[in-house]
Amino acid sequence: MFAAAIVFQMCASPVFAAGDSPSLDEARRLLDEGRAEQSAAILERDLLELAGNADYDYLLGLAWYKSGQKAKAMFAFERVLMVAPSNVDARLKAAQISVGRDDAAYARDLLEPLSVQTLDARQQQELAQIRSAISAASSNKPLAVRGYLLGGIGWDDNVTSGPNQTALLIPGLGPTATALGTATRDKDMAGFAEAGAVMQQAVGEDTWLTGDGSLHQGFNRRRNDVTDSYANLNLGVLERSGGEYFGAALMGQNYRIRNTTYRDTVGGRLNWVHPVGGESLLTTYIQRLDFTYPLSSVDNAARSILGMMYESALGGGGALQCGAYGGREAASSAHSSYRLSGASLGGSTMLGKDIALSAGALYERRNYDAVDALYLYTRKDSAYSFGLAADYQMGERWHLIPRYTHTRNISNMELYDYTRNAFMLQLRWDFDNEKD
């Protein structure tokens, strides 16, 4: 009501120059003498008449600020910046109040235009003090942790990712068809349990330490020989410079089949995140991964990837993601090395208050470098994957998620050509220490 009265008066009555009011000189004198409350009382008499004049509003804001009325002072300083955005002192005072309110993000926004303005010695000192306070406030924030527990059970029509045939003619093994045994296509009931967390700790005004990790254990009713599990851990740092974000992370994974390590992965990633408008992000990244196979060192390889991802929030709580990438995996043997390229597209939308629908698709092409030792010609693969899920939020933390996934790997070598369909009913529990 207070703000509305001022706006109404500004629109309905002529705005007088601040110098037309003889009370301003008296208010300045009282303020200089340290009598801020008396100064504010005098200025408030002309509020409806002079509100909207930058000089008057700044003097009133200063009187309110020094008398401890920070909320009113903030309103006055913001009114100054509406008509005089280059007013350095009003901007500095508004930023000080924002820091005191633990709103460092708004304080940074207020200070941003000062980087191209000329400041006197006092203003520069005040600016440095505010930035130091923002940095200290950011550093003192507690560790932010978000995480989840996830479990699912369902049906997988190809737990081995094998071809339909039970025997294949492989030129390098002779003219007789080779039986695939347990590697042939097989279906089974499947399930999994998973836990994961994302952590972030501010260590400065524009710097954060980041980390995320997950543990996954799969289950099959019959085919225990192909059950898998993995542990992921990524640690990094994120730096903001102006409106841009730059990140670096170390990455690691241990992947096991039937409780035996199948592959160890270590690597790193560099990110550049560019905000596009207020609701979108464009991320460019470079990634390097080294794969070690303890039981088959001949398969050891290194993968280098350059990629880009675009993410945007849509109206109604929806989101859109799309990306593209390319690179090379160099293995110990030439016939296992290949160039790869891919693209992804995904999105989500709200179907109701508690139901979200999401879908995603991925395409990847691999062209191998040399003639395969078994098939005696060069391998080429194209992989397609499509997923569809509905997320029903049963409560503040609980989600019920039916999910369907289709994978098709098309290869010019029958051994690697397969189709896989899986349906899972998942239950998820989330936690967030900043909200709890």
N, C-alpha and C positions, 0 to 999 in steps of 0.2 A: 504494500500500500504506500509505503514511504517513497519507493522508486517510482511508482505509477503517478503519484502526486507531482513529483518533479518533472516527469516527462510531460504530463498534462499541462503543467504551468509553462514549460518551455514552448509548447506548441500553441498555447492559447494567448500568451502575452509576449510583448516585445522583450528582447534580452538586452539589458543595460550593460554598458562597459563597466568593468570592475572599478576603474578609476572614478566612476561617478558616485561611488558610495564613500562618504567620509569615514565610515566605521572601519574600513580596511586598514588605514594607517594605525588606528588604535589597536586593532587585532595584531598587526605585525609587531608593534611595540611590546605588547603583552607576551607575545610568543618569544621575542628576543630576551625578555626578562625571565623566561622560564615559567610563565603563568599560562600554561597551555589550556587549562580548563576555562579560564576567564576569556581567553582569546576565542575558543570554540563557541562559547555562549554568545559573544558579540556577533560572530560570523553567521551563526544559525538564524539570527533575526532576518537576514537577507537571503535565506536559502531559496525560497520560491521565486525571488526576484532575480537573483544572479546565477543560479545553477545553470551550468552550460558554458560559463565563461572560464577559460582554462586557468587564468591567473587566480580567480576567486576559488575555483575548485581545488587548486593545488594548495593554496593557503589553508583552506578548510580541512583538506585531507591531512596536512601537516599538523594542524592543531588537534585533530582527532587522534592522529597517530601518537603524538607526544603525550596525550592525556590517557592513553591506553585503550582507546576505542578503535581497535584494529579493523573490525568488520566495516564500520562506517568509513574509516580512512581508505580502505581498499576500494570501496564503491566510489569515493571521490577521485582517487588516483586513476581508476579505470575510466571515469568520465572525462578526465583530462586527456587521456590517451585517445579517446574517441575523436576529439576535435583537434588535438595537437600530438600526433604520434611521435614526433621528434623530441618531446619533452623528456630529457634525460633523467632529471631528478624524480619526476613522477614514476617513470619506469623503474628506477632503482628502488624507490620506496615500495612499490607494488611487489617487486621481486622479493624484498626483505620479508614482507608480510606472508607471501606464498611459502617461503622457506620455513617460517614459523608455523605454518599450517601443515607442514610435512608434505607439501605439494611441489616437489623439486622439478617435476616435468613442466608445470606452468611457469615456474620461475625461470627455467632455461628458455622457454619460449619468449618471455618478456625481455630477457637479456640479449637474445639473438640479434636484434637490429642494432645494438650498440657496437657491434664489431665493425661497422662502417661509419660510425659517428666519431667526431672529435670530442674528447673528454678532457676536462681540466684535471689537475692533480688530485683534488679532493674526490671528484667523481671516479677517477681511476682507482683510488684507494678503496672507495666504497664498493666498487664493482669487484675488486679482488677479494674483499671480505665476504661478499655474497657468494662468489664462486667457491671460496674455501668452505663456507657453511654448507653449500649444496654437496660438495665432495664428501664432507664429514658425515652429512646425513645419509648419503648413499652408502658409504662404507659401513655405517652402523646398522644398516638394515639386516634382519636375520636371514639365514639361508632359506631360500624359497624352494620347496619340494612339492612336486606333483607326481602322483604315481597311480598304479592300478594293479589289481589282481584279476586274472582272466582265466576262464576254463571253458572247455567246449567238448561236445560229443557229437558224432555224426557218421557219415558214410563216405568212403573214398573208393572209386571204382578202378584205381590204378596206383596202389601204394608203392609199387616198385618203379613207377615211371618207365615201364617196359613196353615193347611192341606187342601187338596182338598175337603174332606167330610164336609157336613154341620152339621152332627151329628155323634157322636162316642160312642161306648160302653166303658164306664169307670168302671171297676169292683168295685171300691170303692164307686161309686155313685148309684149302684144298677143294676138290669138286663135290664133296659130300656136305649136305646141310649139317650145321652145327646146332645141337640142342642147347637152348638157352637156360633150361632148368629153372632155378628160382628167380632168374632175371626177367622172365616173361611177365606179361601183364597179369595182375592179380588184384582182386578187390577185397575189402575188409572193413569192419567197423573201426573207426579211428577216434581219437580224442587227444586232448592236450591240456596242460596247465602252464600258466605263464604269469610272471610278475615283472613289473618294470617301473622305473622312476626317472624323472627329469629334475635336475637341480640347477640352481643359479644363485651365485653370491656376488653382490656388488662389492668391488674393491676400490671404487673411485666414482667420480661423477659420470664418467663415460666408459667405464671398464667393468666387465663382469667375467667371473670364472664360471664355466658351464660344465655340465656333465650329464650323461644319461647311461643307463644300463638296463639289461633285461636278462631274465632266465627263462628258458622254454624247455619243456619236456613233453615229447609226444608219446602216444600209446597206440597200439594196435591189438585187436582181440586175438588174431592168429599169427600174423606176420611180425613177430617180435624181432626177427633178424633185420628188419629195415626201420625200426623205430629210431627216431633221431632226437637230439637235444642240442641246445647251444647256449652259450653265454656271451653277451655283448657288453663292451665297456668303451665309452668315448669320453675323453676329457679335453676341454678346450678353453679358449679365451675369446671374448667378443668385445670389440672396440667401436665406439661411435665417434665419427668425425663429421661435424656438421649434420647433414641429414642422412649420411651414408653409414653403413655398418660393415665392419670387416671382422672375419673370424678365422681361427685356426684350431684344428682339433687333431688329437691322436686317437686312432681307432684300433680296436682289437676284438677278435672273436675266436672262441674255441667251439668247433662243430664236431659232434660225436654221433656215431652210429652204433647202436647196440652197446652203449657204454664204453666204446673205444674211440679215441680221437681219430677222426678221419682227416680233419684239416684244421690248421691254425692260421689265422690271418692277423697281420699287423699292417698299419698304414697311417696315412694322414690326409687331411682335407683342408683346403683354403676356400673361404667363401667371401663373396662381395654381395651385400644385400642393398638394393636401391629401392626406396619407397616410390611408388607411382600413385600420385594422388593421395587420398586419405585412407583408402581401403585395400590397396594392392601392393604387392612386393614382387620385385624381379631379382632372382638370385642367380649368380654365376659362380660356378665352383670348379676346382681342379682337385682330383682325387687320385691317390696312388695306394695300391694294396699289394702286399706280398703274401702269396699262398705257400704254405709248407704242408706236405703230405707225409707224415711220419712213416707210414707203411709203404709208400711208393714215391721215393724222392725224384724219380724221373718225371713225375707230374708237377713238380714245383714250378710256380709261375709268378709273374708280376703283371698287374693290370694298371693302366693309366687311363683316366677318363677326364674329359672336359664336357661340362654340361650347363644347362640353363633351366630354371624353373620359374614359372609365373603363377602367383597365387592371388586370388581376389575374393573379397567378401561380396556376397550378393544380397539383395533385399530379402527380407523375411527369414533371415538366419541361415541362408544358403552360402555355399562356397564353391569356387572353381579353381582347379589346378591343371596346368599343362606344362610339359617339359620335353626337352630333347637332349640327347647326349651322344657322344662318340668317343672311340678310343681303341686301344689295342691291348691284348693279353699275350705276353711273350713267355712261352714255356721252355723247359729244358730241351724239348724236341720240337723241330720245326713243324711237324704235322699236327702238333697240339696247339700251336700258336695261331691266333686269328685276330682279325679286325672286327670291331662290333660297332653298331649304331642302333639307336632306339628312340622311341617317343612314347609319351604317356599322356593320358587325359583322364581326369576324374572330377567329380563334383558331388555335392550333397544339397538337399532341400528339405524343408520341413513340410510334412504332410498333415500335421496337426500340432497341438500344444506339446505332446509328449512323444511324437513319432518322427524320426528323420529317415530319409531314404538316401543312400549313397551308392555310387557306381564308379567303376574305374576300369581302364583298359590300358594294356601295355603291349608294345610291339618291339621286338629286337631281332636284328639280323646279324649273323656271324659268317664271315668268309675266312676260311682257313688258309694258311700260307703254303702248305705243301701237300703232296700226295699222302694219303692215309696208308699206314703200314699194313692194315688188314684188308681194306677195300681196293687199294691200288689206284685210287683217283682222289681228287680234292673234295673235301667235305664242305657243304654249304647248308646252313640251318636258318629257318625263320620261325620265331616263336611268337605266339599270340596268347595273351592272357586276358580274361575278363572276369570281373567280380561284381556282385550285387549284394547289398546288405540293407536291412532295416534295423533301426535302433529304437527300441521302445524303452523310455525312461520310466522305471517303476517307482522311483523315489529320488531323493536328493543325490544318492550315490550309486544306485543299482540300475543296470541296463541289461535288457534281454535282447540278444542280437542273432537272428537267423541270417546265415551267410552262405552264398553259393559262389563257387569259383570254377571256371573252365580254363584249361590250359591245353594248347595245341602246339606241339613242336613238329614242324615240317622239315624233314631232312632228306637229302638225296641218298642217304645211307639208311637202310631199313632198321638197323640196330638202334638208331637214335630217333626214329619216327614214332611218335606216340600221342595219345589223347588222354586227358585226365579230367575227371569231374569230381568235385567234393562238395558236400553239404554239411554245414556245422550249425548247431544251436549253441550259442555262447552266452555266458553269464559274466558280467563285468562289474567290478566294484572300484570306484575312484576315490582318491583322497587328495587334498590340497591344503597344506599347512597355513597358507595365507588366508584361506576362507574359514578354516575350522576354528 
